[in-house]
Amino acid sequence: MAVHGGGGFLLPISPRIFLNAGALYRYTAYLYAKGPGRGRDVTNLYIDQTGPRRDIFLKAPGLRFALGIGYLF
């Protein structure tokens, strides 16, 4: 599951060259992992080998910024 949102701008410098910039915030949550071998329910994980069990899903929030320059052929 993921939700993301953001905004930015595009600034023309000439008819063929432009600058762009933007920001994006993404919140991703993982409920199940699948790969080689048997899949794994990531809500059934332990914080370390002898610690308590996680009671929520894995999450990966993040903020990203991007700057760029473009040229149209």
N, CA, C and O atoms as CSV, one atom per row, in Angstrom:
chain,resi,resn,atom,element,x,y,z
A,1,MET,N,N,0.852,-1.164,0.000
A,1,MET,CA,C,0.000,0.000,0.000
A,1,MET,C,C,0.897,1.226,0.000
A,1,MET,O,O,1.922,1.258,0.682
A,2,ALA,N,N,0.510,2.224,-0.761
A,2,ALA,CA,C,1.290,3.457,-0.796
A,2,ALA,C,C,0.384,4.643,-1.093
A,2,ALA,O,O,-0.593,4.532,-1.835
A,3,VAL,N,N,0.724,5.761,-0.506
A,3,VAL,CA,C,0.055,7.030,-0.775
A,3,VAL,C,C,1.149,8.052,-1.016
A,3,VAL,O,O,2.109,8.127,-0.250
A,4,HIS,N,N,1.013,8.831,-2.060
A,4,HIS,CA,C,2.006,9.877,-2.282
A,4,HIS,C,C,1.338,11.112,-2.866
A,4,HIS,O,O,0.299,11.036,-3.521
A,5,GLY,N,N,1.965,12.240,-2.608
A,5,GLY,CA,C,1.473,13.504,-3.118
A,5,GLY,C,C,2.624,14.487,-3.219
A,5,GLY,O,O,3.626,14.360,-2.516
A,6,GLY,N,N,2.478,15.445,-4.077
A,6,GLY,CA,C,3.547,16.414,-4.240
A,6,GLY,C,C,3.172,17.496,-5.215
A,6,GLY,O,O,2.034,17.583,-5.677
A,7,GLY,N,N,4.147,18.318,-5.518
A,7,GLY,CA,C,3.935,19.414,-6.445
A,7,GLY,C,C,5.265,19.920,-6.949
A,7,GLY,O,O,6.325,19.541,-6.450
A,8,GLY,N,N,5.194,20.775,-7.938
A,8,GLY,CA,C,6.420,21.316,-8.493
A,8,GLY,C,C,6.129,22.354,-9.538
A,8,GLY,O,O,4.989,22.791,-9.699
A,9,PHE,N,N,7.165,22.750,-10.253
A,9,PHE,CA,C,6.991,23.738,-11.309
A,9,PHE,C,C,7.925,23.450,-12.476
A,9,PHE,O,O,8.926,22.746,-12.342
A,10,LEU,N,N,7.571,24.007,-13.605
A,10,LEU,CA,C,8.343,23.895,-14.837
A,10,LEU,C,C,8.547,25.324,-15.338
A,10,LEU,O,O,7.578,26.052,-15.554
A,11,LEU,N,N,9.791,25.721,-15.521
A,11,LEU,CA,C,10.129,27.089,-15.899
A,11,LEU,C,C,10.832,27.092,-17.251
A,11,LEU,O,O,11.964,26.620,-17.357
A,12,PRO,N,N,10.171,27.622,-18.295
A,12,PRO,CA,C,10.824,27.679,-19.609
A,12,PRO,C,C,11.898,28.769,-19.628
A,12,PRO,O,O,11.653,29.893,-19.192
A,13,ILE,N,N,13.079,28.435,-20.130
A,13,ILE,CA,C,14.172,29.395,-20.265
A,13,ILE,C,C,14.240,29.881,-21.713
A,13,ILE,O,O,14.490,31.060,-21.960
A,14,SER,N,N,14.024,28.991,-22.652
A,14,SER,CA,C,13.970,29.303,-24.077
A,14,SER,C,C,12.945,28.359,-24.694
A,14,SER,O,O,12.389,27.527,-23.977
A,15,PRO,N,N,12.673,28.451,-25.988
A,15,PRO,CA,C,11.701,27.529,-26.592
A,15,PRO,C,C,12.088,26.050,-26.471
A,15,PRO,O,O,11.220,25.185,-26.589
A,16,ARG,N,N,13.363,25.743,-26.238
A,16,ARG,CA,C,13.792,24.338,-26.165
A,16,ARG,C,C,14.364,23.920,-24.812
A,16,ARG,O,O,14.567,22.726,-24.592
A,17,ILE,N,N,14.628,24.835,-23.916
A,17,ILE,CA,C,15.262,24.511,-22.626
A,17,ILE,C,C,14.330,24.923,-21.490
A,17,ILE,O,O,13.717,25.990,-21.524
A,18,PHE,N,N,14.236,24.050,-20.478
A,18,PHE,CA,C,13.406,24.360,-19.317
A,18,PHE,C,C,14.050,23.800,-18.043
A,18,PHE,O,O,14.850,22.865,-18.090
A,19,LEU,N,N,13.689,24.384,-16.930
A,19,LEU,CA,C,14.089,23.919,-15.601
A,19,LEU,C,C,12.855,23.359,-14.917
A,19,LEU,O,O,11.746,23.847,-15.134
A,20,ASN,N,N,13.041,22.342,-14.098
A,20,ASN,CA,C,11.931,21.826,-13.317
A,20,ASN,C,C,12.399,21.531,-11.901
A,20,ASN,O,O,13.575,21.253,-11.664
A,21,ALA,N,N,11.469,21.595,-10.973
A,21,ALA,CA,C,11.741,21.293,-9.566
A,21,ALA,C,C,10.447,20.790,-8.944
A,21,ALA,O,O,9.351,21.147,-9.378
A,22,GLY,N,N,10.590,19.971,-7.939
A,22,GLY,CA,C,9.405,19.438,-7.289
A,22,GLY,C,C,9.727,18.749,-5.992
A,22,GLY,O,O,10.885,18.471,-5.680
A,23,ALA,N,N,8.683,18.477,-5.242
A,23,ALA,CA,C,8.795,17.756,-3.982
A,23,ALA,C,C,7.710,16.681,-3.956
A,23,ALA,O,O,6.606,16.886,-4.462
A,24,LEU,N,N,8.035,15.541,-3.366
A,24,LEU,CA,C,7.109,14.419,-3.283
A,24,LEU,C,C,7.226,13.786,-1.913
A,24,LEU,O,O,8.330,13.521,-1.437
A,25,TYR,N,N,6.092,13.544,-1.278
A,25,TYR,CA,C,6.075,12.814,-0.011
A,25,TYR,C,C,5.381,11.488,-0.268
A,25,TYR,O,O,4.281,11.449,-0.820
A,26,ARG,N,N,6.026,10.408,0.134
A,26,ARG,CA,C,5.470,9.075,-0.078
A,26,ARG,C,C,5.429,8.323,1.249
A,26,ARG,O,O,6.394,8.330,2.014
A,27,TYR,N,N,4.296,7.678,1.503
A,27,TYR,CA,C,4.133,6.826,2.679
A,27,TYR,C,C,3.807,5.431,2.171
A,27,TYR,O,O,2.764,5.219,1.554
A,28,THR,N,N,4.687,4.491,2.427
A,28,THR,CA,C,4.517,3.121,1.955
A,28,THR,C,C,4.412,2.182,3.144
A,28,THR,O,O,5.172,2.303,4.106
A,29,ALA,N,N,3.476,1.249,3.081
A,29,ALA,CA,C,3.299,0.256,4.135
A,29,ALA,C,C,3.372,-1.136,3.515
A,29,ALA,O,O,2.780,-1.394,2.466
A,30,TYR,N,N,4.096,-2.016,4.168
A,30,TYR,CA,C,4.292,-3.378,3.673
A,30,TYR,C,C,3.554,-4.343,4.586
A,30,TYR,O,O,3.763,-4.342,5.799
A,31,LEU,N,N,2.687,-5.171,3.998
A,31,LEU,CA,C,1.934,-6.158,4.764
A,31,LEU,C,C,2.443,-7.579,4.534
A,31,LEU,O,O,2.296,-8.437,5.405
A,32,TYR,N,N,3.033,-7.831,3.380
A,32,TYR,CA,C,3.446,-9.183,3.050
A,32,TYR,C,C,4.647,-9.096,2.125
A,32,TYR,O,O,4.667,-8.262,1.220
A,33,ALA,N,N,5.631,-9.926,2.329
A,33,ALA,CA,C,6.830,-9.942,1.482
A,33,ALA,C,C,6.900,-11.282,0.767
A,33,ALA,O,O,6.674,-12.331,1.371
A,34,LYS,N,N,7.214,-11.241,-0.511
A,34,LYS,CA,C,7.300,-12.459,-1.296
A,34,LYS,C,C,8.607,-12.449,-2.066
A,34,LYS,O,O,8.993,-11.418,-2.618
A,35,GLY,N,N,9.275,-13.552,-2.110
A,35,GLY,CA,C,10.540,-13.655,-2.813
A,35,GLY,C,C,10.879,-15.116,-3.013
A,35,GLY,O,O,9.991,-15.967,-2.984
A,36,PRO,N,N,12.164,-15.423,-3.218
A,36,PRO,CA,C,12.545,-16.819,-3.358
A,36,PRO,C,C,12.172,-17.591,-2.088
A,36,PRO,O,O,12.421,-17.121,-0.978
A,37,GLY,N,N,11.596,-18.731,-2.248
A,37,GLY,CA,C,11.171,-19.501,-1.086
A,37,GLY,C,C,9.770,-19.109,-0.663
A,37,GLY,O,O,8.983,-18.596,-1.457
A,38,ARG,N,N,9.477,-19.357,0.590
A,38,ARG,CA,C,8.148,-19.109,1.133
A,38,ARG,C,C,7.943,-17.618,1.421
A,38,ARG,O,O,8.867,-16.954,1.890
A,39,GLY,N,N,6.762,-17.088,1.150
A,39,GLY,CA,C,6.433,-15.698,1.468
A,39,GLY,C,C,6.370,-15.498,2.976
A,39,GLY,O,O,6.279,-16.468,3.729
A,40,ARG,N,N,6.419,-14.259,3.415
A,40,ARG,CA,C,6.429,-13.974,4.847
A,40,ARG,C,C,5.484,-12.832,5.167
A,40,ARG,O,O,5.480,-11.809,4.482
A,41,ASP,N,N,4.682,-13.008,6.210
A,41,ASP,CA,C,3.801,-11.971,6.720
A,41,ASP,C,C,4.659,-11.013,7.541
A,41,ASP,O,O,5.168,-11.398,8.593
A,42,VAL,N,N,4.829,-9.780,7.083
A,42,VAL,CA,C,5.737,-8.865,7.772
A,42,VAL,C,C,5.122,-8.267,9.032
A,42,VAL,O,O,5.802,-7.530,9.746
A,43,THR,N,N,3.849,-8.563,9.329
A,43,THR,CA,C,3.295,-8.153,10.615
A,43,THR,C,C,3.651,-9.158,11.697
A,43,THR,O,O,3.375,-8.920,12.873
A,44,ASN,N,N,4.261,-10.282,11.321
A,44,ASN,CA,C,4.640,-11.316,12.276
A,44,ASN,C,C,6.166,-11.337,12.408
A,44,ASN,O,O,6.792,-12.380,12.223
A,45,LEU,N,N,6.756,-10.193,12.725
A,45,LEU,CA,C,8.197,-10.068,12.878
A,45,LEU,C,C,8.543,-9.677,14.311
A,45,LEU,O,O,7.739,-9.070,15.019
A,46,TYR,N,N,9.743,-10.036,14.716
A,46,TYR,CA,C,10.227,-9.642,16.032
A,46,TYR,C,C,11.220,-8.504,15.876
A,46,TYR,O,O,11.956,-8.454,14.891
A,47,ILE,N,N,11.249,-7.590,16.837
A,47,ILE,CA,C,12.120,-6.423,16.760
A,47,ILE,C,C,13.582,-6.850,16.753
A,47,ILE,O,O,14.375,-6.269,16.011
A,48,ASP,N,N,13.962,-7.825,17.535
A,48,ASP,CA,C,15.247,-8.503,17.412
A,48,ASP,C,C,15.005,-9.962,17.751
A,48,ASP,O,O,13.855,-10.348,17.963
A,49,GLN,N,N,16.011,-10.767,17.810
A,49,GLN,CA,C,15.800,-12.213,17.977
A,49,GLN,C,C,15.130,-12.568,19.300
A,49,GLN,O,O,14.401,-13.557,19.371
A,50,THR,N,N,15.358,-11.791,20.330
A,50,THR,CA,C,14.770,-12.126,21.637
A,50,THR,C,C,13.800,-11.057,22.119
A,50,THR,O,O,13.271,-11.172,23.225
A,51,GLY,N,N,13.550,-10.027,21.327
A,51,GLY,CA,C,12.707,-8.912,21.765
A,51,GLY,C,C,11.236,-9.148,21.507
A,51,GLY,O,O,10.830,-10.242,21.114
A,52,PRO,N,N,10.442,-8.120,21.731
A,52,PRO,CA,C,8.996,-8.232,21.519
A,52,PRO,C,C,8.643,-8.315,20.039
A,52,PRO,O,O,9.431,-7.937,19.172
A,53,ARG,N,N,7.453,-8.814,19.775
A,53,ARG,CA,C,6.969,-8.926,18.404
A,53,ARG,C,C,6.396,-7.591,17.942
A,53,ARG,O,O,5.785,-6.867,18.727
A,54,ARG,N,N,6.595,-7.268,16.670
A,54,ARG,CA,C,6.019,-6.037,16.120
A,54,ARG,C,C,4.507,-6.167,16.118
A,54,ARG,O,O,3.975,-7.222,15.774
A,55,ASP,N,N,3.821,-5.121,16.494
A,55,ASP,CA,C,2.363,-5.177,16.508
A,55,ASP,C,C,1.738,-4.375,15.367
A,55,ASP,O,O,0.514,-4.297,15.253
A,56,ILE,N,N,2.593,-3.773,14.514
A,56,ILE,CA,C,2.088,-3.024,13.367
A,56,ILE,C,C,2.880,-3.426,12.128
A,56,ILE,O,O,3.901,-4.105,12.236
A,57,PHE,N,N,2.425,-3.020,10.980
A,57,PHE,CA,C,3.091,-3.329,9.727
A,57,PHE,C,C,4.366,-2.500,9.574
A,57,PHE,O,O,4.573,-1.521,10.290
A,58,LEU,N,N,5.215,-2.907,8.630
A,58,LEU,CA,C,6.415,-2.139,8.308
A,58,LEU,C,C,6.013,-0.925,7.489
A,58,LEU,O,O,5.133,-1.015,6.633
A,59,LYS,N,N,6.646,0.203,7.744
A,59,LYS,CA,C,6.318,1.412,6.997
A,59,LYS,C,C,7.586,2.128,6.583
A,59,LYS,O,O,8.623,2.015,7.237
A,60,ALA,N,N,7.492,2.867,5.487
A,60,ALA,CA,C,8.639,3.595,4.954
A,60,ALA,C,C,8.179,4.959,4.445
A,60,ALA,O,O,7.934,5.120,3.249
A,61,PRO,N,N,8.060,5.943,5.338
A,61,PRO,CA,C,7.714,7.281,4.874
A,61,PRO,C,C,8.951,7.999,4.353
A,61,PRO,O,O,10.067,7.689,4.771
A,62,GLY,N,N,8.773,8.934,3.465
A,62,GLY,CA,C,9.934,9.660,2.955
A,62,GLY,C,C,9.557,10.895,2.161
A,62,GLY,O,O,8.498,10.950,1.536
A,63,LEU,N,N,10.428,11.877,2.194
A,63,LEU,CA,C,10.273,13.113,1.454
A,63,LEU,C,C,11.374,13.182,0.411
A,63,LEU,O,O,12.533,12.903,0.717
A,64,ARG,N,N,11.031,13.550,-0.811
A,64,ARG,CA,C,12.006,13.592,-1.905
A,64,ARG,C,C,11.908,14.931,-2.619
A,64,ARG,O,O,10.816,15.454,-2.839
A,65,PHE,N,N,13.054,15.471,-2.974
A,65,PHE,CA,C,13.137,16.691,-3.767
A,65,PHE,C,C,13.841,16.374,-5.079
A,65,PHE,O,O,14.741,15.535,-5.124
A,66,ALA,N,N,13.430,17.040,-6.130
A,66,ALA,CA,C,14.051,16.806,-7.436
A,66,ALA,C,C,14.243,18.131,-8.159
A,66,ALA,O,O,13.366,18.995,-8.144
A,67,LEU,N,N,15.388,18.277,-8.783
A,67,LEU,CA,C,15.708,19.425,-9.637
A,67,LEU,C,C,16.199,18.883,-10.966
A,67,LEU,O,O,16.870,17.852,-11.007
A,68,GLY,N,N,15.872,19.570,-12.056
A,68,GLY,CA,C,16.329,19.079,-13.345
A,68,GLY,C,C,16.320,20.160,-14.409
A,68,GLY,O,O,15.744,21.235,-14.241
A,69,ILE,N,N,16.971,19.837,-15.492
A,69,ILE,CA,C,16.987,20.699,-16.671
A,69,ILE,C,C,16.646,19.812,-17.861
A,69,ILE,O,O,17.094,18.668,-17.942
A,70,GLY,N,N,15.860,20.341,-18.772
A,70,GLY,CA,C,15.464,19.554,-19.931
A,70,GLY,C,C,15.707,20.296,-21.231
A,70,GLY,O,O,15.747,21.526,-21.276
A,71,TYR,N,N,15.865,19.516,-22.280
A,71,TYR,CA,C,16.086,20.060,-23.614
A,71,TYR,C,C,15.188,19.294,-24.587
A,71,TYR,O,O,15.190,18.063,-24.605
A,72,LEU,N,N,14.433,20.021,-25.385
A,72,LEU,CA,C,13.568,19.393,-26.396
A,72,LEU,C,C,14.312,19.357,-27.721
A,72,LEU,O,O,14.850,20.368,-28.172
A,73,PHE,N,N,14.336,18.178,-28.341
A,73,PHE,CA,C,15.019,18.025,-29.644
A,73,PHE,C,C,14.154,18.533,-30.757
A,73,PHE,O,O,14.556,18.488,-31.920
